[in-house]
């Protein structure tokens, strides 16, 4: 009996659980995404989950984003930055401390601006532009400079900063804020959308609604089709190029697409955009919006430095940009990425936006400068379906039907973050 250790019940329990602990699988890398209300939220979360990431999300307090219907994504609430930016940043900082995340992926421009300080303070990787790149992503004046320097066509632009309006402006004009976000006294919100002005009277009405200190940019109205050019900038250069064109905008007067179709990237545009991004020092995913006029010339509109709304189309073509961006930011080997774009002609449609498009067309135009679609053709296009059409935010699983329904209803109701309760 000498030298024998008596096994107590506590020790026996330790010996029993030791093998279990030893065999416990490692924790999956965790990515925090937001805002959960963003158009790109659902598809981006699915892309990350498909690549093996655990996804958590942040949303504005008082909102009910459709992403909450996902059984695998836990959604945390923040003070809406439209009400109190400092409180939103403090809430995000506390969330980063409480939830051990490996990286944060902003999904819209407000989130991109909001995440800069808290992620830097917490030492958490940001899957998106930082520093000078973030400034460019949020300021269209800097984007225009970079695009011109790279040889891209840029519409003649007049910046309206509160001074006298030039008398020689040629109409119709498209007027939009120069900043991607609206930063007020202690608040951070979405910049207003573009407004088409047919004459000076319509421009004056547009200027009356301008926020204090807001700089607007006026450009000639271009007739043609909207296009997007996408890719992933790595240390080895731009990889996984793709492009698409809009079939329909949710609002014919100007808005995001409700339906889009994949195309073959223009080689010359690829070279010029690659040069622009190299000069900026860009890393990660990007989306360049263009307008191809009726003569076939492409014109630069803006650069987006975060996940874009039409992510469903990219994923339909096997392009998992959110997952690749996360792996790149975390230093993982990306391996072989597609060297050629997906097949042209893939289509993706957003059910709620398609229905809203039909409703807006039925209502009619608000400006004489906006060419308006035919009501009959609109109804035919919206309510006809082609084999192979992909819908945004629809996985094909019956379990995700409540998510698709919620997303459609919330789009039709047009829930605005500014109305969120504090």
Secondary structure, 3 states (H helix, E strand, C coil): CCCCCCCCHHHHHHHHHHHHHHCCCCCCCEEEEECCCCCCHHHHHHHHHHCCCEEEEEEECCCCCHHHHCCCCEEEEECCCCCCHHHHHHHHHHHHHHCCCCEEEECCHHHHHHHHHHHHHHCCEECCCCCHHHHHHHEHHHHHHHHHHCCCCECCEEEECCCCCCCCCCCCEEEEECECEEECCCCEEECCCCEEECCHHHHHHHHHCCCCCCCEEEEECCCEEEEEEEEEEECCEEEEEEEEEEEEECCCCCCCEEEEEEECCCHHHHHHHHHHHHHHCCCEEEEEEEEEECCCCEEEEEEECCCCCCHHHHHHCCCCHHHHHHHHHCCCCCCCCCCCCCCCCCEEECHHHHHHHHHHHHHCCCCCCCCCCCHHHHHHHHCCCCCCCEECCCCCCHHHHHHHHHHHHHHHHCCCHHHCCC
